[in-house]
């Protein structure tokens, strides 16, 4: 092959990759700023929920009786587990 043919082949094979790579890099430029903004909103939301949980009274607003405490039952019995041998018996062929 000639040098011209090699140059054309390289240009045809490398150009799409270079264009797509540049587009991918441009699209990733703002990803770090977006991630920081999302983390900031999540931190504010978690702080608000923690503050609300710390000040929330368990009694209903009309002054009635609060919700009963959950009863912890004994765990249900599960099926019996049988131990299988971990090695197989070798048979003579």
C-alpha positions, 0 to 999 in steps of 0.5 A: 500500500502507498503512504497516501492510502495508509494516511486515508485509512488512518484518518477514516479509522481515527476521526470518529473515535476522536470526535466521539472522545471529544464529545464525551469529555465535553459532556463530563465537564459539569459532572463534578459540579452536579455531583457536589450540588446533589451531595449538598442537597442530600446533606441538607435533607438529612439534617432536616430529617434528623432535626425533625425526628429529634423534635417530633413528639410521638403523641398525636396532635389531639392529645390522645394516646400515642402509638403502642410500642411494637411487640418483639416476638420470638423468631420463627423456627426454621427448617432443620439443616442437614450437614452434607459431606464436604468431600465425595467418596472416590470410586474406583473406575 
